[in-house]
Amino acid sequence: MQQQDTKELVFRGGVVGALVPLMVLVAGLIYLSVFERAGTQPFWACAWLAMGVGLFLCRDRSAYCESLLRGMGNHTATAIIALWLLAGVFGKLMMAGGLIDGLQWIGASMGATGGVFVVLAFAICMVFSLGTGTSVGTVIGLGPVLYPAGVMLGADPTMLAVALLSGAAFGDNLSPVSDTTIVSSFTQGAQVADVIRTRLPLALSAAAICVVIFLVAGGSETALTEVPALASGNALGLVMLLPLAVVVGLALKRRHIIEAMFFGNLVAMLCALVIGAISLDDIFALPAQRGESTGLIENGIASVTGAVLFALMVLALTQVILDAGLMRRLLDKANESLIKTRTGAETGIVAVTVAASIPLSANAPALLLVGPGLVRKLAEKFGIAPERSANLMDCAVCTVFFLLPWHIAVAVWQQVIAASAAEAGVAAPSAMASFFTPYPWAMLVVLAISITWRARSSRKQSTHTQQAAAAGGGNHETVLAAPAREV
């Protein structure tokens, strides 16, 4: 049985036949996205069909089935599921505790206008998405509040709208409870705490570029003479920032991320109870009728069930691709023709991640497709630290993904902004506004600078090492024997 588990899968049609299940999956996702029916639950059918097609194309069906089971049952799958379940509950508790009201209170108390309000809206979305780990939840929760208020206070409609989307992308990129952070970390074998610590300069650099853009171009040329009073919000909601601090703090202290998330859940419950935002029955209670929710815990877990099941099927298909030797062949081909250096490997990681995110309407599945196989093997071959490869993947998947209108986050953002503008009677941005979202473009610039800077640093270090080895009497072969693993 062990021999069957480890042998390479052979498909009818060779390499093309092995790629057919993946092509079926991607085609189904694109089809649903084009007709605006995208979502993790509709994606189940695409993944089921892809697995079925592979079963009939593989010459050894028993080995194929074992490959699917290995993909669903590996450590990456179990870790992702456990973290998603806790993250789902955490997000629901943060929203129920009144974090939106607390952030709204900040904006109302400051009385910011024009470009300053755009920056403030961007910062509020950054904090909210960092705490909840969801870009979609951020635009749904904050868009109806911040967008009309900002336009009424002299903010440019397009810049304000893309500021909200940029803030949502920031948290998706950096939050310890974001699905992209979880997937990128565990597919590369990296610790979440190390990933967050080393990704922070990249994310903050992109955010700083955005702030400059929003300050310069965020104000509207039309001055409004009548400004309605903003909703005051509730300062007590800011207490819900404490659970976020607990999660981040424990993670950075290298406590297990499951432990950090669980304590974050408990602190979120306690804070929400103390300020009176929820009751014990809201957390868990016997429902009045069978089939009704037992409370926030059930709602939080239910909110990620679709993503969990889809991730299991994608990981199963990913394992099939690995067992078919496709990633090994692709890596060998890339090594022979394109990728010769560590810099080339880092550029390749960014390029393949961006390419995988273009057709898919969700960014975590794109990481699941390329992370366990191609990206991890490139990182291991060229001595790139797991934290570095995870960061390159996560930052890359949060670029083009937040520009294209068929992606879930962008589609929801467009709907929320359009509905909010119509309800409040204010101007709406252009349908093409998502292409001008600053954070994805800024992150591409930051990635290019980071890769270039590391390449130059490596060359300088290599030169100094060679000079030192030559001065030391020919010990350079020993000094240069093992490539450094750069974070």
Sequence and secondary structure as in RCSB ss.txt:
>XXXX:A:sequence
MQQQDTKELVFRGGVVGALVPLMVLVAGLIYLSVFERAGTQPFWACAWLAMGVGLFLCRDRSAYCESLLRGMGNH
TATAIIALWLLAGVFGKLMMAGGLIDGLQWIGASMGATGGVFVVLAFAICMVFSLGTGTSVGTVIGLGPVLYPAG
VMLGADPTMLAVALLSGAAFGDNLSPVSDTTIVSSFTQGAQVADVIRTRLPLALSAAAICVVIFLVAGGSETALT
EVPALASGNALGLVMLLPLAVVVGLALKRRHIIEAMFFGNLVAMLCALVIGAISLDDIFALPAQRGESTGLIENG
IASVTGAVLFALMVLALTQVILDAGLMRRLLDKANESLIKTRTGAETGIVAVTVAASIPLSANAPALLLVGPGLV
RKLAEKFGIAPERSANLMDCAVCTVFFLLPWHIAVAVWQQVIAASAAEAGVAAPSAMASFFTPYPWAMLVVLAIS
ITWRARSSRKQSTHTQQAAAAGGGNHETVLAAPAREV
>XXXX:A:secstr
 HHHHHS   BTTHHHHHHHHHHHHHHHHHHHHHTT  SHHHHHHHHHHHHHHHHHHBS HHHHHHHHHHHHHSH
HHHHHHHHHHHHHHHHHHHHHTTHHHHHHHHHHHHT  HHHHHHHHHHHHHHHHHHH  HHHHHHHHHHHHHHHH
HHTTB HHHHHHHHHHHHHHHHHH TT HHHHHHHHHTT  HHHHHHHHHHHHHHHHHHHHHHHHHH B SS  S
         GGGGGGHHHHHHHHHHHHTT  HHHHHHHHHHHHHHHHHHTTS  HHHHS   SSTTS   HHHHH
HHHHHHHHHHHHHHHHHHHHHHHTTHHHHHHHHHHHHT  SHHHHHHHHHHHHHHHHTT SSHHHHHHHHIIIII
HHHHHHTTB HHHHHHHHHHHHTTGGGT TTSHHHHHHHHHHHHHHHHHT     TTGGGG HHHHHHHHHHHHH
HHHHHHHHHHHHHHHHHHHHHTTS HHHHTSS   B 
